[in-house]
Amino acid sequence: MMNEKKDKKPTKKAPIAPVLKCLELFKTVTYPIARLSSVRTTAQIIQSEHGMRFVTRKNKVTKELEITRIK
């Protein structure tokens, strides 16, 4: 039985677009750094469609991506 993984529970991923659309001004949410591309792409789409602005910051220590709404 090759590549069998035990004790590996599926993790539920938080949705990106609904969270960013409902984010209040100057509030921050974090995502795993592995979702960097998805979060930044979604933020760009929301910026162009809804006029919201976001700033992202990588935290290499905790391996998280912080995204803050600035407009």
NUVEX-535086 format. One record per residue: residue number from 1; z, x, y of N, C-alpha, C, O in turn; residue in one letter. Coordinates in steps of 0.02 Angstrom, whole numbers. Atoms other than C-alpha are relative to their C-alpha. Example, Ala and Ser with C-alpha at 12.3 -4.5 7.8 and 13.67 -1.06 7.14 Angstrom:
2
ATOM   nr    n.up  n.east  n.north   ca.up  ca.east  ca.north    c.up  c.east  c.north    o.up  o.east  o.north  rest
ATOM    1       0      45      -59     390      615      -225       0      45       60      33      97       59     A
ATOM    2      -3     -42      -59     357      684       -53      37     -39       55      45     -14      110     S
% end
This chain:
71
ATOM   nr    n.up  n.east  n.north   ca.up  ca.east  ca.north    c.up  c.east  c.north    o.up  o.east  o.north  rest
ATOM    1       0      42      -58       0        0         0       0      44       62      53      63       88     M
ATOM    2       8     -45      -57     -66      105       142      11     -38       65      -2     -98       71     M
ATOM    3      -9      25      -67     -22       79       323      45     -62        4      37    -103       49     N
ATOM    4     -46      56       -2     116      -43       283      56      15       49      88      67       44     E
ATOM    5     -52      -9      -51     235      -63       428      56     -49      -13      45    -110      -16     K
ATOM    6     -58      43       11     409     -129       396      43       0       63      40      46      103     K
ATOM    7     -45       8      -57     535     -189       523     -38       1       66      -8      16      118     D
ATOM    8      39       2      -61     396     -207       650     -10     -73       18     -52    -107      -10     K
ATOM    9       5      70      -21     420     -373       737     -52      -5       55     -56      38       98     K
ATOM   10      49       8      -54     279     -439       844      35     -14       65      81     -55       68     P
ATOM   11     -31      11      -66     323     -431      1027     -43     -50       39    -104     -47       37     T
ATOM   12      35      49      -41     278     -575      1141     -15      31       67      29      55      102     K
ATOM   13      20     -29      -64     179     -515      1290       5     -53       55     -17    -110       46     K
ATOM   14      -5      46      -57     218     -594      1457     -70      -8       31    -106      41       39     A
ATOM   15      65       9      -31      64     -672      1537      -2      34       68      47      35      104     P
ATOM   16       6     -38      -62      -1     -573      1684     -19     -46       59      17     -49      109     I
ATOM   17      26      39      -56    -102     -692      1793      48     -54       26      61     -56       86     A
ATOM   18     -46      51      -26      21     -839      1802      61      31       34      85       4       84     P
ATOM   19     -59     -32      -30     165     -721      1840     -18      28       69      21      19      117     V
ATOM   20      19     -29      -65      71     -631      1980     -16     -54       51      -1     -45      110     L
ATOM   21      16      54      -47       8     -793      2057      62     -34       28      62     -57       85     K
ATOM   22     -62      33      -22     186     -862      2068      49      49       31     103      29       53     C
ATOM   23     -45     -51      -26     263     -699      2127      11      -9       75     -37     -16      113     L
ATOM   24     -16       8      -71     353     -716      2294      -9      66       37     -12     119        6     E
ATOM   25       9     -60      -41     329     -595      2438      55      51      -11     114      33      -14     L
ATOM   26     -45     -58        7     410     -424      2413      42      -3      -64      94      31      -68     F
ATOM   27     -33       1       66     465     -468      2235     -39      45      -47    -100      53      -39     K
ATOM   28      30     -47       46     430     -348      2093       9     -24      -72      62     -50      -90     T
ATOM   29      -4      11       72     391     -374      1909     -20      64      -35     -57     105       -7     V
ATOM   30      17     -60       38     377     -242      1774     -35     -19      -64     -22     -71      -94     T
ATOM   31      37       6       63     260     -224      1627       1      68      -35       9     119       -2     Y
ATOM   32       5     -64       35     247      -91      1492     -61      39       26    -112       9       43     P
ATOM   33      53     -41      -27     139       54      1550     -64      -4      -42    -118      12      -19     I
ATOM   34      58       8       44      24       20      1401     -46     -55       25    -105     -57        6     A
ATOM   35      40      56      -27     -37     -136      1495     -27      15       70     -48     -30      106     R
ATOM   36      21     -22      -66     -85      -36      1649     -68     -28       20     -75     -57       74     L
ATOM   37      68      22      -16    -271      -77      1644      -4     -75       10     -35     -99       57     S
ATOM   38       2      73       -5    -245     -262      1614      35     -25       63      10     -71       96     S
ATOM   39     -38      22      -59    -116     -280      1752     -38      15       64     -44     -28      108     V
ATOM   40      37     -19      -61    -218     -186      1882     -64     -41        7     -81     -61       63     R
ATOM   41      60      41       -3    -377     -281      1838      16     -71       21     -18     -99       64     T
ATOM   42     -20      68      -18    -289     -448      1848      22      -3       73       6     -52      108     T
ATOM   43     -21      -1      -70    -210     -400      2014     -60       2       47     -60     -32       99     A
ATOM   44      61      -3      -42    -382     -356      2086     -35     -67        3     -58     -88       57     Q
ATOM   45      32      66        1    -452     -524      2032      39     -49       43       9     -86       82     I
ATOM   46     -42      46      -40    -306     -619      2109      -5      17       74      -7     -28      116     I
ATOM   47       8     -21      -70    -322     -517      2269     -64     -27       30     -64     -52       86     Q
ATOM   48      64      22      -28    -504     -562      2290      -6     -77        2     -38    -104       46     S
ATOM   49       5      73        3    -485     -746      2241      51     -36       44      35     -88       73     E
ATOM   50     -54      36      -34    -320     -791      2325      26      35       63      69       7       97     H
ATOM   51     -21     -35      -61    -298     -663      2464      69      32       -5      97      53       46     G
ATOM   52     -66     -32        8    -135     -596      2392     -11      75       -6     -65      97      -26     M
ATOM   53       4     -73        5    -100     -408      2398      57      26      -43     113       1      -39     R
ATOM   54     -50     -29       45      -8     -303      2270      -1      76        5     -52     106       21     F
ATOM   55      -7     -72        5      55     -125      2255      28      15      -69      75     -17      -91     V
ATOM   56     -26     -19       66      78      -43      2086      30      70        2      10     112       42     T
ATOM   57     -33     -65        4     191      102      2041      16      13      -73      45     -29     -107     R
ATOM   58     -16     -19       69     206      194      1875      67      34       -1      80      80       37     K
ATOM   59     -64     -33       11     380      239      1818      -5      36      -67       0       5     -120     N
ATOM   60      12     -38       61     352      378      1693      63      10      -41      60      23     -101     K
ATOM   61     -63      -8       36     536      391      1648      12     -59      -47      27     -50     -106     V
ATOM   62     -11      60       40     552      211      1587     -64     -25      -33     -62     -73      -72     T
ATOM   63      66      19       27     366      199      1543     -16     -73       16     -36    -112      -27     K
ATOM   64      15      67      -24     345       42      1647     -44       3       62     -45      53       98     E
ATOM   65      41       9      -59     224      -18      1779      34     -52       43      46    -108       21     L
ATOM   66     -31      47      -47     304      -99      1931     -55     -26       46     -93      14       74     E
ATOM   67      50      29      -45     196     -219      2031      37     -45       50      75     -89       31     I
ATOM   68     -33      35      -53     252     -287      2199     -50     -37       43    -103      -9       60     T
ATOM   69      44      38      -45     173     -424      2304      18      18       72      76      14       91     R
ATOM   70     -13     -19      -69     153     -368      2485     -34     -46       51     -23     -38      111     I
ATOM   71      30      49      -46      49     -511      2559     -13     -64      -37     -38    -112       -8     K
% end
